[in-house]
Amino acid sequence: MSNENEGTAAPTPPAAPSVPPAPASATQGAAPAPATGEPVTQQLPPTPAPGTEPTQQIPPAPAAPAYGQAPAPAMHGAEGWPPPPPPVPAYGAGGHGGGAWGAPLTTDGHPAPKPKGKGGLVAAVLVAALLAGGIGGGVGYWAAQRSDNGTGSTTISAANTPKDLKREAGSIAGLAAGALPSVVTIEASAGDGEGGTGTGFVYDQQGHILTNNHVVASAANGGKLFATFSDGKRYDAEVVGRAQGYDVAVLKLKNPPAGLKPLPLGDSDKVAVGDSTIAIGAPFGLSNTVTTGIVSAKNRPVASGDGSGSKNSYMSALQTDASINPGNSGGPLLDGRGAVIGINSAIQSAGNGGFGGGQAGSIGLGFAIPVNQAKNVAESLIKTGKPVYPVISVSVDLQAKSEGAKISEQGAAANELVDPNGPAGKAGLKPGDIITEFGGKPVDSGPTLISMIWTYKPGDTVKLTYLRGGKPTTVDITLGSRVGDK
């Protein structure tokens, strides 16, 4: 992606990587890897429809033998399980003097002779019957006495069981119950039938739904969109506007129901590392899934791609360890009060595709677009249908191996690499300068610079520090604007 505004490559250098700052695999294998330490991330792709993902069967348990039938011999040894039973001892099989185990011995050491006829057996049975009758009578008398006294019971009940189980409104269950009716599962399909599943949430009472651009991109031109609420009601939807660079999109329900409840928006600038988080979405098509975690980091520069290698999104993200998977894209990341602090958008992959080489899943590194930025983009999309980007009007070499964001020196004329009438040109920057700080925060790469610029609004004045010949210079720069995606 070449951009004279926000620090993308000059016209001839390679397009912006899907992952900052060096090429690596993007979502499902197409995002570039960073050369400066930013996380290798991938956009959360729309997940396939439920039932099509690879699964692993549980092997059936062996059938039990019929009553009275000896069980089949078990396999033992290197591959058999369970291990073979211990051998039967001699005294258990008629050995040890020839008598059965437990048989009493006479004074000369030999087993007592077996009784002749049936007398012994009858006597034993009679004794056993009399003994059992005596025991039964005693137990019956004891039970009757206990019952008569009203102190006996054969039922055990849990003590202090509350009649109504109530959950506090501020508990995870309470917050989830309040938010779920305002979260939708989005089904997007292109004209050729391709598509997937993502998530969105109610933005206002007019029926606008906030989500990721990459969730709805396949249906943006002549495709179909549906939004299903947690109660199972399904509505047709249409795209109001998309911002590919921000990875934000706004939908509108064609016939919105009455009584929509927008989710409350928090302040992502005030989020602290360690704050509780709740993610809601449809991972792998499993709608209305709730996971929890914390804010693991703030202002994490992340670049992610849609898999094409040419369309990239940049964010100064909130990082969370709440479980986020394909299908969570576009869903809300809530704080401990139930307010939206971000839009779940990308994950860092472990480098494998899971069962059967399918889509990668959560390893505890998820990234969300801060809601303050998403809100600004949404308002612009609702009003005009187009995104507005803050810019400094330079082209940055995204492949440069430098401690900062280097302004390109080749690939175009100097006035195209740095617009002399743009914000950076007016501040005195030239091709070859290396931007090391923006807004008081360190810059370590081109994608980091872009993600930082896009957290501001056009017209904001920001301090910028750059190196020329190893000498640092700090200037004030007023951001310009660009309407629409390139």
N, C-alpha and C positions, 0 to 999 in steps of 0.2 A: 504494500500500500504506500503510495507516495503522497506526501502531504507537505505543503509549504508552511503549514500553520502550526501543527502541534508536535513536530519533531519526528516525522516519519522520514523514510529514505528519500533521497533525491530521485529524479525520474529514472535514472539508469540503474542505481544499486538495487539489490534484491528487495522484494516486498517485505513489509513488516512481518516479523515472525509471529506465529500463533502463541508462542511462549517466549517471554523475554529472557535474555536478548538474543541467544544463538539458536539456530534451527534445531528442532527436535520434533517428536510426533505431537500432533494436535489431538483434538478429541477423536478418539478411536484411531490414533496413529498419525495425526497430521499436524500437531502443534510443535514448533521449534523449541529447542531447549535453550536456556539462558547461558550466556558466557560470563555473567557477572554475579551469579548467585541467586537470582530470583527463582522462585519455585517453578518447576515444570508443571504446567497445568493444562487442563483440557476443559472446554465447555462441557457442561452436562448435556449430552445429546438427548433428544426426545427418545424415550424408551419404547421398544416394540410393544404392541398390544399384548395384554396378559394371555398367557398360554403358549406364546411362541418362544419365550426365553428357554435356554437349556436348563434342564433339571437333572437331578441324580436320584434314581430309584433306590429305595431301601430294599436290600435283598430279603426274600421271604424267609421266615423261620422254618426249620424242618418240621414236618408233620409229626404229631405224637402217635405212637403205636396204638392199635386197637386194644380194648380191655382184654386182658388175658393173653395177649400176644407179646412175645419177647421183643424188646426193641432191637432195631437193626444195629449191627456192630458199628461202633464209632471208628472213624479213622484216627490213627494215632501216629506219632512219630514226628518227622520234620514238618509235615503239612497238616497233620490232624489236630483237631481240637474238640473236646477237652483232652487233657493227657490221660493215659490209661489208668484205670483204678489199681490200687495196690493189690498184690497177689493175696489170695485167701490163705490165712495161716493154717497150718496143719491141724491145729486143734479145733478149727472151725469146720473141717471137712472129714471128720471121723478119725483124725490122727491123734497123737498124744495119748497113746494107750488104747485107741480104738473107740473110746466113748465119745458121745456128742459133747460139744462145748457146754460146760455148766453142769454136767451130770455128776452127782456125788460119788465118791470112791469109798470102797469098804476098807476095813482095817488093814487088809493085806495089799491095798493099793490098787485093786482092780475095780472096775465099775460094778455097781450093784446090778444084779440080774433083773431083767425086765419082768414085770408082773405078768402072770399067765391069765388068759381069758380076758373078760371085759370088766372084771371087778374093780381093778385099779382105776380104769378110765371112768367108770360110773361113780366111784367114790370121789375122784377128783372133781368131776362135774358137780356132784351133789354139794361138796364143800364150797365150791366156787359160787353155786347158786345161793346157798345159805348166807355166805359172806356178802354177796351183792345185795341180797334182800335186806340184810341188817343195815348195810351202809345206806341204801336207798331210803329205808324207813327213817333212819336218823336224820338224813338231809331233808326229807320231807317235813319232819317234825320241826326242825330248826327254821326252815323257810316259812312254815305256817306261823310259828311264834313271832318271827320278824315281821310278817305281814300283819298279824293281829296288833302288834305294838305300833304299827305305822312308821317304822324306822327303816324298812328295807326298800331297795329299789334296784332294778336291773338296768336302768337307763342312766347314762352319763351325759350331762349337758354342760356346755361352756359357760363359765361364770361371767357375769357382767357383760353380756352381749347386748349392744345397743339395738333398740327397736328399729331406728332409721340410721343408715350409714350416710353421713353427710361429709362432704369434702369442702375445705375452705376455698373461697373464691380465688385466693392467691396461690393455691397449690398448682402443681403441674397439671393435674387432672382438671382443676377448675379453669385455668387459663386455656387449656386445649378445648374444653367444652365451649368456651365463649368464642374462640377463634374459628373453629372448624366450619360453622355455618357460613363464614365469609371467605372460605378458601375453595377454589374450583379446580377440577382436573380438566386440562385442555387437551382436546384431540384435534390434531392438525393433519390434513391430508392434501397432497398436491393433486393436480388434474390427472396424473398417471396412477394415483392410488397410493403413492409413497407418503410416508408421514410418521408420526409418532405421538407420544404422550408427554405432557409437561404439566406445569402447575401455574396458577395465578391467584390473585386475591382481589376482592372488591375494593375499588379505590374511592368511589363516590356513589351517591344514591341514584345517579343517572344511568348506572349500569356499566361504567367504565371498569375494565379489569387490567391490572398492572402485571406484567410478566417479562420474560426475556425475549429478545428479538430472535434468538436462534430456536426458540420453541415454535414460533409461528411463521418463520421464514419460508418453509415449504408450502404454506397455504396462502402466502401474501399475494400471489398473482393467479387468481382464478381457482384457488383451492377451496377447501371447506374447513370451517372451524366450529367446534362445539365446546361448550363449557358445562360441566356437570357438577352440581353442588353436592354437599355431603348427604343431603336427604334423597339423592338419586335423581333429582329433577334436572333435565338436560335442555340447554338453550342454544340456538344458533347464535354465532358471533361473527363479527367482521373486524378487520384491522383498521384502526383509526390512524396510527402512525408508528413508524419504526425508526430506531436510532441504532444502526449497526455498530458504530464505534463505541457507544456506551453499552451495547447489548441490552437495550430496554425497548419494550413495545407496549402499546396501549390498545386493547380491544374494547369493543362495545357490544353488549348483548342486544340482539335485534328486538326482542320483546322482553325487556327486563321485568322481573316480578316486582310487586310492591313490597315495601318494607326492607329493602336491601340495607345491610349494616356494614358500612366501610370499616376496615380495620384501623384502629388509631395508629398514627405515625409518631414514632419517637424522634429523638435527636441523636443521630449517629455520631456527631462531634463530641458528645458527652459520654459516650460509651467508654468503659474502662476495661482493661485486660483482667479477666477473671470473672466478669459479669456473667450471669446465667443466660443461656440461650435456649430457644425452642424452635426447631425447624419442622415445618408442616409441608407435606407434598405427596407425590405419587411415585415413589421409587419403584422402577421396573413395573409401572402400571398399578401398583398397590395403593389405591387412593386412600386419602385421609390417614396417612401414616404420620405419627408424631415421634420425634426424637429429641433428645436434650443434650446439652453440653455447656461449654463456656466460650467466651470470647478469648481466643488463644493469642491474637495479635491484632494490631491496628495498622492502618496505612501500609498494607502489604502490596507492593507494586506487582500487579499480575496482568499478563497479556494472554489472551486465549483466542483460539481460532475456531472456525466452523468446519474445519476439515478440508477446505479447498486450498489452503495455503496462501490465499490472497486477501481474505477478509478477516480482519483482526479487531479485537475489542480490548480496551485497556481500562483498568480500574485500580484505584488505591483502596484495596479491599479490606473488609473485616474478615479475619480468619477465625474459624470455629472448628471445634472437634465434634460437634453434633453430627451424627451420621447423615451424610448427604450422598445421594446416588443418582444415576441417570433417571430422570422423571421428576426429581426435586426441583429442576430448573424453573425459575420464575416464582417459586413459592416464597412465603415470608419467613424471615428469620426474626423471631420475637425476643424481646428482653424479658426480665423477670416480672414485669408488670403486664405483659401481654401486648406491648406496643411494637410495631414493626421498626426494626433498626436496619434491615438490609433485605436484598433480594438474592436468594441463593442462585449462584450462576456457574461456578467452576469448582473442580476438584483437582488435587494433585494425584496422579496415578502412580501405582507401584511398578508400572511397566509391564503388566501382564493383563490379559483379558478375562481372567476368571475361568469358570468351567467352560470347557469347549472352545476357548479362545474368544468368548463373547465380550461384552462391554465390561470395562473395569469398574470396580466399586470403591466404596469409601475405605480410606486408610486413616481417617481422622483428620484430614487436611482439606477442609472445605472453605470456599471463598464467596463472600456476598458483596454485592454492590451497595455501598452505604446509602441509606434511604434519603439523606439530604440531597445527594446527587440525583438519585432516581426521581425524586419529587420534582426537581427543577426540569428534568428532561420530560417527565410526564405532562407537566403543565404546558410546555412548549408544543408537544405532540397533540394535545387536546385542542389547543388554540389554533395551530397552523398546519398540523399534520406532518411537520418537518422538524428535525432536531437542529439545535443551534450549538456550535462548539466554540469555546474560547480558544484563541490562537495567538502565537507570537510571530508567525510568518517566517519560519526558517525550515530548511530541510536537514534532518539529522541523519548521520551515518549510523544505522542500526547495527552494522557489523564491526564497528570500530572497537579495538581493544584499548580502551582508555578508561581512566578513573573519572567518568562523567559522561555527559552526552555531547558528542562531538558534532559540530555543524559541518556538513559535507563540504568538501573542497573540490569535487569534480562531479561530472555527470550532467551538468547544466551550466548556464551562464551564472556569473556571480550574483547578478540581480535577481536570479530565480532561486538561488540557494539561500540568499538573505534578501528579502524584499526591502529596499531602502526606505520605502514609505510605510512599512509595517512596524509593529511594536518593537521588535528586536533591532531592526535597522535604525530606527529613530534613536534607540538607546546606544548605538555605536557598535553592535556586534557584527563580526565578519566571518566569512567561511574559514574553517580551521579552529575557531574558538571552541573551548571545551567548557560547557556549562556544568558547574559543580554543586550549586545550591539553587533552590527555588522556594521562595516563601520561607526561608530560614531552615529548610530541610535538605539533607544531602541528596545529591543526584548521582547515581552510579551507572546509569545507562540511558539510552534513548527511550526505550519503553517506560522506564521509571519517570522520565521527564514528562512524557505524554500523559501518563496516569495522574501525575501531579497537576498539570495544567488543567485537566478536565474536571478537577474538583472545584474550580473557580467558575465565575461567571464573566461573560464579556463586559469589559469596562472596569473590572477590578484592577487595582494597582498592586504589584507584587515586587518584592526585592529579588534580584537575580544576580548570582555571582558566577563569573566566568574566568578562565585562564587564557592568557595569550603570552606565549613565550615563557610560560611558567609563572607569570606574574598575575595574581588575582585582582579582579576589579568587580565592585558591586554597584549595580545601577537599579533604579526604579523603572519598572516596565508596566505599561497599561495594556491589558489584553484586548485584542481585537476579536472579531467574530467571523464565523463561517456558517452558512446555512446549508443543511443537507449533507448527505454522505457522498463521497466521491466514488 
